[in-house]
Amino acid sequence: MRRKESDEKMLNKKLLAGLIVIGLVGFALGWGTYSYFSDTETSSGNTFSAGTLDLKVNGQDGPLPIYFNVGDVKPGDSGSVNILLSNTGSLSGEAILTFTNIVDSPGTTPEPEILPDMGELSENLCITIYVDSREVGPAGPLAIIADQPIHLGPLGSGQSISLTIKWHIPSGVGNVIMGDSVTFDIEFSLVQA
């Protein structure tokens, strides 16, 4: 009888353990499929686009024409050139002008140069910049203002500014520039404001 009771207890324990395992499995499956109410909305096609800066000089992109090709200058001479800068991009910028690559040459002269392998024209060629009739930036001899960014002012998208570059050679310069020549580049920039 004891053995029978012992076997029954063992069977009951196995049955109880099996029911517990089945209950836990059923609970886990039921929990995984159970959910609360929900509602999802989606914003599709979000995009970022970069803006542009596009500087036009007299309506052109580079390479630009030569703006100064003046020969036989002498003390007291002067002149100017008018240039239109336009921003055809979508962002506002700051317009900048820089005179670069200044190269003086003594040329051939009937009088000896102060420095035999140098010319002095860039030291005596005075430059003044005007934006919409207002003087801007440093003015003075080309040799002094060379490689200095001259800030011309803000240039908004779709806007233009009128730039005038005036030059003159002081009347008291004398023979020191005789036969000399100077070459240089003019660099126009538009930098994000």
Backbone as CSV, one residue per row, in Angstrom:
resi,resn,N_x,N_y,N_z,CA_x,CA_y,CA_z,C_x,C_y,C_z
1,MET,0.796,-1.165,0.000,0.000,0.000,0.000,0.858,1.257,0.000
2,ARG,1.908,1.139,0.716,2.781,2.292,0.723,3.367,2.586,-0.633
3,ARG,3.692,1.538,-1.308,4.265,1.729,-2.626,3.243,2.376,-3.541
4,LYS,1.994,1.975,-3.440,0.936,2.517,-4.267,0.747,3.991,-3.958
5,GLU,0.794,4.355,-2.684,0.647,5.766,-2.307,1.841,6.564,-2.810
6,SER,2.968,5.974,-2.713,4.177,6.642,-3.158,4.140,6.846,-4.670
7,ASP,3.667,5.851,-5.391,3.562,5.975,-6.847,2.523,7.030,-7.222
8,GLU,1.447,7.090,-6.459,0.391,8.078,-6.751,0.910,9.495,-6.506
9,LYS,1.664,9.640,-5.423,2.215,10.955,-5.109,3.180,11.384,-6.205
10,MET,3.985,10.422,-6.650,4.941,10.713,-7.694,4.219,11.090,-8.969
11,LEU,3.150,10.377,-9.288,2.359,10.658,-10.483,1.712,12.026,-10.362
12,ASN,1.211,12.358,-9.204,0.579,13.665,-8.980,1.599,14.784,-9.138
13,LYS,2.803,14.540,-8.620,3.854,15.560,-8.747,4.221,15.765,-10.216
14,LYS,4.334,14.691,-10.980,4.671,14.785,-12.400,3.563,15.493,-13.157
15,LEU,2.306,15.135,-12.776,1.162,15.770,-13.424,1.147,17.264,-13.114
16,LEU,1.383,17.606,-11.861,1.400,19.000,-11.445,2.527,19.754,-12.155
17,ALA,3.713,19.159,-12.241,4.841,19.786,-12.924,4.524,19.980,-14.406
18,GLY,3.893,18.985,-15.024,3.520,19.098,-16.431,2.510,20.197,-16.648
19,LEU,1.523,20.297,-15.731,0.526,21.357,-15.851,1.150,22.732,-15.673
20,ILE,2.105,22.805,-14.744,2.790,24.094,-14.538,3.555,24.484,-15.796
21,VAL,4.276,23.523,-16.401,5.030,23.796,-17.632,4.081,24.210,-18.739
22,ILE,2.980,23.504,-18.917,2.002,23.863,-19.960,1.425,25.235,-19.694
23,GLY,1.149,25.532,-18.417,0.612,26.844,-18.052,1.586,27.961,-18.363
24,LEU,2.870,27.718,-18.036,3.885,28.744,-18.317,4.059,28.970,-19.817
25,VAL,4.069,27.895,-20.590,4.179,28.021,-22.047,2.968,28.768,-22.596
26,GLY,1.789,28.405,-22.146,0.570,29.084,-22.604,0.574,30.552,-22.227
27,PHE,1.035,30.855,-21.001,1.107,32.237,-20.541,2.075,33.046,-21.420
28,ALA,3.245,32.446,-21.723,4.247,33.127,-22.549,3.703,33.388,-23.946
29,LEU,3.027,32.402,-24.527,2.458,32.602,-25.864,1.354,33.645,-25.838
30,GLY,0.550,33.622,-24.829,-0.536,34.595,-24.721,-0.019,36.005,-24.495
31,TRP,1.034,36.121,-23.684,1.622,37.431,-23.398,2.216,38.049,-24.667
32,GLY,2.829,37.223,-25.503,3.454,37.715,-26.730,2.446,38.219,-27.741
33,THR,1.249,37.688,-27.722,0.260,38.128,-28.706,-0.652,39.207,-28.157
34,TYR,-0.558,39.480,-26.863,-1.403,40.484,-26.242,-0.793,41.857,-26.495
35,SER,-1.568,42.874,-26.889,-1.050,44.219,-27.071,-2.126,45.243,-26.741
36,TYR,-1.633,46.487,-26.504,-2.528,47.601,-26.247,-2.954,48.198,-27.570
37,PHE,-3.964,49.114,-27.528,-4.327,49.857,-28.740,-3.132,50.661,-29.215
38,SER,-2.999,50.875,-30.513,-1.922,51.723,-31.031,-2.375,52.398,-32.303
39,ASP,-1.648,53.473,-32.654,-1.921,54.224,-33.875,-0.593,54.806,-34.329
40,THR,-0.207,54.601,-35.572,1.078,55.057,-36.096,0.850,55.992,-37.274
41,GLU,1.551,57.125,-37.264,1.518,58.075,-38.378,2.947,58.236,-38.888
42,THR,3.145,58.396,-40.202,4.481,58.470,-40.796,4.614,59.733,-41.633
43,SER,5.707,60.459,-41.421,6.055,61.604,-42.259,7.086,61.115,-43.263
44,SER,6.703,60.988,-44.515,7.566,60.395,-45.549,8.214,61.467,-46.418
45,GLY,9.374,61.142,-46.946,10.028,61.983,-47.951,10.725,63.208,-47.394
46,ASN,11.152,63.197,-46.136,11.874,64.336,-45.569,13.198,64.507,-46.309
47,THR,13.581,65.766,-46.586,14.752,66.053,-47.413,15.502,67.266,-46.900
48,PHE,16.816,67.250,-47.007,17.661,68.429,-46.822,18.343,68.707,-48.157
49,SER,18.415,69.993,-48.545,19.133,70.387,-49.762,20.091,71.515,-49.413
50,ALA,21.319,71.411,-49.857,22.305,72.460,-49.599,22.053,73.646,-50.514
51,GLY,22.247,74.852,-49.963,22.103,76.073,-50.753,23.330,76.289,-51.626
52,THR,23.298,77.352,-52.410,24.404,77.636,-53.325,24.847,79.091,-53.235
53,LEU,26.107,79.307,-53.517,26.673,80.631,-53.761,27.156,80.602,-55.202
54,ASP,26.741,81.559,-56.002,27.183,81.599,-57.403,27.446,83.046,-57.783
55,LEU,28.711,83.420,-57.794,29.126,84.782,-58.125,29.296,84.914,-59.633
56,LYS,28.663,85.917,-60.187,28.842,86.263,-61.606,29.521,87.628,-61.670
57,VAL,30.528,87.740,-62.518,31.243,88.995,-62.727,30.888,89.474,-64.125
58,ASN,30.164,90.576,-64.186,29.613,91.070,-65.451,28.848,89.958,-66.168
59,GLY,28.109,89.155,-65.383,27.276,88.089,-65.933,28.033,86.830,-66.322
60,GLN,29.320,86.742,-65.984,30.139,85.605,-66.416,30.734,84.848,-65.239
61,ASP,31.006,83.567,-65.486,31.861,82.777,-64.618,33.254,82.806,-65.245
62,GLY,34.257,82.328,-64.499,35.625,82.329,-65.010,35.820,81.376,-66.162
63,PRO,36.863,81.509,-66.955,37.881,82.543,-66.796,37.357,83.912,-67.246
64,LEU,37.747,84.924,-66.498,37.283,86.291,-66.778,38.242,86.993,-67.737
65,PRO,37.741,88.026,-68.403,38.624,88.781,-69.305,39.614,89.643,-68.506
66,ILE,40.579,90.193,-69.207,41.527,91.144,-68.613,40.808,92.481,-68.515
67,TYR,40.805,93.078,-67.329,40.123,94.360,-67.142,41.049,95.556,-67.338
68,PHE,42.353,95.354,-67.176,43.310,96.441,-67.388,44.400,95.956,-68.339
69,ASN,44.555,96.672,-69.454,45.654,96.451,-70.385,46.050,97.827,-70.896
70,VAL,46.709,98.580,-70.021,46.991,99.992,-70.273,48.485,100.150,-70.545
71,GLY,48.828,100.773,-71.661,50.219,100.988,-72.026,50.584,102.458,-72.011
72,ASP,51.864,102.723,-72.011,52.422,104.080,-72.084,51.901,105.003,-70.982
73,VAL,51.738,104.452,-69.760,51.293,105.319,-68.660,52.449,106.212,-68.222
74,LYS,52.072,107.352,-67.664,53.063,108.326,-67.212,52.533,109.031,-65.970
75,PRO,53.380,109.710,-65.226,52.918,110.439,-64.050,51.741,111.359,-64.406
76,GLY,50.718,111.318,-63.531,49.516,112.126,-63.737,48.387,111.389,-64.439
77,ASP,48.637,110.208,-65.019,47.580,109.444,-65.701,46.629,108.794,-64.690
78,SER,45.390,108.565,-65.142,44.397,107.890,-64.300,43.374,107.213,-65.198
79,GLY,42.575,106.374,-64.593,41.517,105.687,-65.324,40.697,104.831,-64.373
80,SER,39.712,104.136,-64.931,38.866,103.284,-64.094,38.192,102.223,-64.946
81,VAL,37.652,101.228,-64.253,36.858,100.195,-64.902,35.664,99.917,-63.988
82,ASN,34.496,99.703,-64.604,33.272,99.375,-63.863,32.961,97.892,-64.036
83,ILE,32.610,97.241,-62.927,32.334,95.808,-62.926,31.064,95.563,-62.121
84,LEU,30.208,94.682,-62.614,28.979,94.329,-61.902,29.140,92.936,-61.299
85,LEU,28.998,92.837,-59.968,29.050,91.550,-59.271,27.631,91.147,-58.899
86,SER,27.253,89.913,-59.224,25.902,89.418,-58.945,25.969,88.074,-58.242
87,ASN,25.039,87.869,-57.314,24.908,86.587,-56.627,23.685,85.881,-57.193
88,THR,23.910,84.867,-58.026,22.784,84.123,-58.615,22.496,82.838,-57.847
89,GLY,23.156,82.662,-56.685,22.909,81.499,-55.843,21.719,81.719,-54.926
90,SER,21.488,80.760,-54.044,20.330,80.828,-53.148,20.680,81.341,-51.752
91,LEU,21.983,81.522,-51.444,22.409,81.993,-50.122,23.029,83.378,-50.212
92,SER,22.993,84.108,-49.108,23.653,85.408,-49.038,25.140,85.215,-48.776
93,GLY,25.924,86.151,-49.268,27.364,86.056,-49.079,27.995,87.418,-48.897
94,GLU,29.309,87.411,-48.671,30.113,88.619,-48.558,31.020,88.663,-49.784
95,ALA,30.957,89.759,-50.549,31.781,89.911,-51.747,33.164,90.430,-51.345
96,ILE,34.188,89.814,-51.915,35.573,90.157,-51.582,36.390,90.262,-52.872
97,LEU,37.276,91.240,-52.911,38.191,91.426,-54.040,39.619,91.372,-53.498
98,THR,40.510,90.694,-54.221,41.913,90.624,-53.822,42.789,90.769,-55.067
99,PHE,43.790,91.641,-54.983,44.799,91.750,-56.030,45.913,90.766,-55.681
100,THR,46.224,89.845,-56.600,47.216,88.802,-56.315,48.248,88.718,-57.439
101,ASN,49.265,87.932,-57.204,50.307,87.633,-58.197,50.912,88.894,-58.813
102,ILE,51.311,89.839,-57.976,51.919,91.091,-58.439,53.351,90.800,-58.904
103,VAL,53.639,91.137,-60.145,54.989,90.927,-60.688,55.438,92.216,-61.376
104,ASP,56.456,92.842,-60.791,57.047,94.056,-61.377,58.176,93.663,-62.313
105,SER,58.323,94.441,-63.374,59.421,94.230,-64.312,60.023,95.587,-64.651
106,PRO,61.367,95.681,-64.697,61.977,96.971,-65.006,61.889,97.348,-66.482
107,GLY,61.603,96.371,-67.335,61.540,96.680,-68.765,62.871,97.210,-69.248
108,THR,62.823,97.984,-70.332,64.046,98.623,-70.837,63.871,100.120,-70.665
109,THR,64.843,100.730,-70.036,64.746,102.167,-69.779,66.031,102.863,-70.198
110,PRO,65.911,104.135,-70.567,67.118,104.888,-70.894,67.911,105.271,-69.646
111,GLU,67.291,105.192,-68.464,67.948,105.538,-67.204,68.097,104.273,-66.355
112,PRO,69.146,104.139,-65.585,69.316,102.954,-64.735,68.267,102.921,-63.621
113,GLU,67.867,101.700,-63.259,66.908,101.501,-62.177,67.605,101.633,-60.832
114,ILE,66.840,102.004,-59.803,67.390,102.068,-58.444,67.828,100.671,-58.020
115,LEU,66.947,99.670,-58.224,67.287,98.268,-57.988,67.318,97.607,-59.360
116,PRO,68.470,97.102,-59.805,68.643,96.647,-61.175,67.628,95.605,-61.663
117,ASP,67.198,94.673,-60.826,66.319,93.605,-61.294,64.855,93.826,-60.901
118,MET,64.491,95.014,-60.489,63.122,95.282,-60.017,62.526,96.446,-60.806
119,GLY,61.226,96.496,-60.817,60.515,97.656,-61.315,59.780,98.287,-60.143
120,GLU,59.403,99.541,-60.287,58.747,100.255,-59.191,57.321,100.684,-59.517
121,LEU,56.756,100.170,-60.612,55.429,100.641,-61.006,54.354,100.268,-59.967
122,SER,54.405,99.051,-59.399,53.373,98.666,-58.418,53.428,99.535,-57.159
123,GLU,54.606,100.090,-56.867,54.736,100.971,-55.702,54.170,102.358,-55.971
124,ASN,53.911,102.666,-57.241,53.443,104.005,-57.613,52.119,103.993,-58.374
125,LEU,51.513,102.826,-58.505,50.203,102.702,-59.154,49.158,102.650,-58.040
126,CYS,48.474,103.759,-57.820,47.535,103.886,-56.704,46.145,103.394,-57.119
127,ILE,45.537,102.587,-56.243,44.244,101.963,-56.517,43.243,102.401,-55.456
128,THR,42.016,102.703,-55.905,40.900,102.999,-55.001,39.693,102.215,-55.495
129,ILE,38.976,101.588,-54.561,37.813,100.759,-54.896,36.547,101.460,-54.408
130,TYR,35.529,101.469,-55.269,34.218,102.032,-54.912,33.139,100.973,-55.149
131,VAL,32.217,100.881,-54.201,31.044,100.022,-54.355,29.834,100.927,-54.298
132,ASP,29.076,100.940,-55.387,27.896,101.817,-55.487,28.248,103.245,-55.052
133,SER,29.345,103.778,-55.577,29.847,105.142,-55.349,30.380,105.397,-53.943
134,ARG,30.555,104.350,-53.130,31.087,104.482,-51.771,32.469,103.837,-51.730
135,GLU,33.478,104.588,-51.254,34.841,104.047,-51.185,34.911,102.948,-50.126
136,VAL,35.550,101.835,-50.477,35.694,100.707,-49.553,37.137,100.234,-49.509
137,GLY,37.457,99.542,-48.415,38.745,98.869,-48.302,39.925,99.808,-48.265
138,PRO,41.099,99.231,-48.169,42.296,100.065,-48.210,42.524,100.610,-49.618
139,ALA,42.951,101.834,-49.684,43.341,102.446,-50.959,44.825,102.737,-50.866
140,GLY,45.493,102.726,-51.990,46.914,103.039,-51.974,47.638,102.333,-53.093
141,PRO,48.967,102.324,-53.018,49.758,101.675,-54.059,49.440,100.180,-54.151
142,LEU,49.422,99.664,-55.350,49.128,98.252,-55.598,50.040,97.346,-54.771
143,ALA,51.316,97.702,-54.656,52.262,96.885,-53.889,51.858,96.784,-52.423
144,ILE,51.215,97.795,-51.883,50.821,97.814,-50.469,49.519,97.036,-50.246
145,ILE,48.557,97.178,-51.140,47.257,96.521,-50.928,47.205,95.106,-51.509
146,ALA,48.277,94.677,-52.160,48.323,93.332,-52.753,48.111,92.264,-51.686
147,ASP,47.372,91.239,-52.046,47.093,90.070,-51.204,46.280,90.389,-49.955
148,GLN,45.710,91.586,-49.866,44.821,91.931,-48.755,43.377,91.806,-49.242
149,PRO,42.565,90.966,-48.591,41.157,90.882,-49.000,40.460,92.220,-48.766
150,ILE,39.827,92.719,-49.800,39.070,93.971,-49.699,37.596,93.594,-49.654
151,HIS,36.976,93.802,-48.492,35.571,93.430,-48.298,34.679,94.474,-48.968
152,LEU,33.898,94.005,-49.926,33.051,94.892,-50.715,31.657,95.043,-50.119
153,GLY,31.272,94.133,-49.218,29.967,94.214,-48.565,29.117,92.996,-48.837
154,PRO,27.937,92.958,-48.198,27.044,91.807,-48.361,26.439,91.768,-49.757
155,LEU,26.197,90.551,-50.215,25.581,90.355,-51.522,24.551,89.239,-51.366
156,GLY,23.294,89.637,-51.233,22.211,88.685,-51.025,21.877,87.907,-52.286
157,SER,21.135,86.846,-52.088,20.686,86.030,-53.217,19.883,86.896,-54.187
158,GLY,20.263,86.860,-55.461,19.562,87.637,-56.488,19.952,89.104,-56.529
159,GLN,20.931,89.527,-55.732,21.334,90.930,-55.698,22.621,91.160,-56.481
160,SER,22.862,92.431,-56.819,24.073,92.846,-57.532,24.642,94.096,-56.889
161,ILE,25.957,94.274,-57.041,26.589,95.529,-56.626,27.449,96.026,-57.784
162,SER,27.530,97.345,-57.882,28.331,97.984,-58.921,29.680,98.357,-58.311
163,LEU,30.738,97.847,-58.912,32.093,98.026,-58.408,32.872,98.887,-59.405
164,THR,33.614,99.864,-58.887,34.491,100.676,-59.733,35.907,100.588,-59.170
165,ILE,36.852,100.227,-60.020,38.271,100.202,-59.638,38.928,101.395,-60.344
166,LYS,39.367,102.373,-59.540,40.038,103.556,-60.096,41.535,103.441,-59.842
167,TRP,42.325,103.939,-60.810,43.769,103.943,-60.656,44.312,105.304,-61.054
168,HIS,45.446,105.654,-60.481,46.166,106.856,-60.919,47.636,106.733,-60.540
169,ILE,48.447,107.465,-61.274,49.881,107.555,-60.975,50.141,109.001,-60.562
170,PRO,50.614,109.197,-59.328,50.850,110.564,-58.869,51.780,111.329,-59.816
171,SER,51.507,112.613,-59.985,52.270,113.426,-60.947,53.718,113.636,-60.515
172,GLY,54.028,113.479,-59.255,55.398,113.712,-58.792,56.292,112.480,-58.808
173,VAL,55.879,111.396,-59.444,56.655,110.153,-59.397,58.016,110.303,-60.080
174,GLY,58.073,110.858,-61.246,59.358,111.041,-61.924,59.805,109.819,-62.714
175,ASN,61.129,109.780,-63.004,61.697,108.767,-63.888,61.749,107.356,-63.301
176,VAL,61.482,107.192,-62.019,61.671,105.899,-61.378,60.801,104.798,-62.021
177,ILE,59.661,105.173,-62.644,58.790,104.158,-63.260,59.003,104.046,-64.769
178,MET,59.888,104.836,-65.332,60.070,104.863,-66.783,60.404,103.465,-67.313
179,GLY,59.605,103.001,-68.272,59.819,101.705,-68.911,59.345,100.512,-68.092
180,ASP,58.930,100.724,-66.843,58.502,99.617,-65.985,57.156,99.057,-66.414
181,SER,56.884,97.836,-65.990,55.556,97.244,-66.180,55.215,96.421,-64.944
182,VAL,53.938,96.214,-64.733,53.481,95.377,-63.630,52.308,94.540,-64.132
183,THR,52.306,93.275,-63.771,51.171,92.403,-64.078,50.588,91.918,-62.747
184,PHE,49.290,91.625,-62.749,48.618,91.179,-61.532,47.308,90.499,-61.899
185,ASP,46.771,89.763,-60.941,45.460,89.132,-61.089,44.476,89.833,-60.160
186,ILE,43.216,89.816,-60.549,42.143,90.310,-59.682,41.257,89.113,-59.365
187,GLU,41.154,88.807,-58.088,40.362,87.656,-57.652,39.083,88.154,-56.981
188,PHE,37.944,87.698,-57.491,36.642,88.028,-56.913,36.123,86.804,-56.166
189,SER,35.640,87.001,-54.943,35.141,85.893,-54.147,33.783,86.241,-53.557
190,LEU,33.004,85.213,-53.322,31.741,85.345,-52.579,31.790,84.278,-51.503
191,VAL,31.818,84.742,-50.242,31.962,83.846,-49.093,30.667,83.872,-48.302
192,GLN,30.235,82.702,-47.852,28.971,82.601,-47.108,28.958,83.583,-45.950
193,ALA,27.881,84.343,-45.843,27.751,85.348,-44.795,27.434,84.688,-43.476
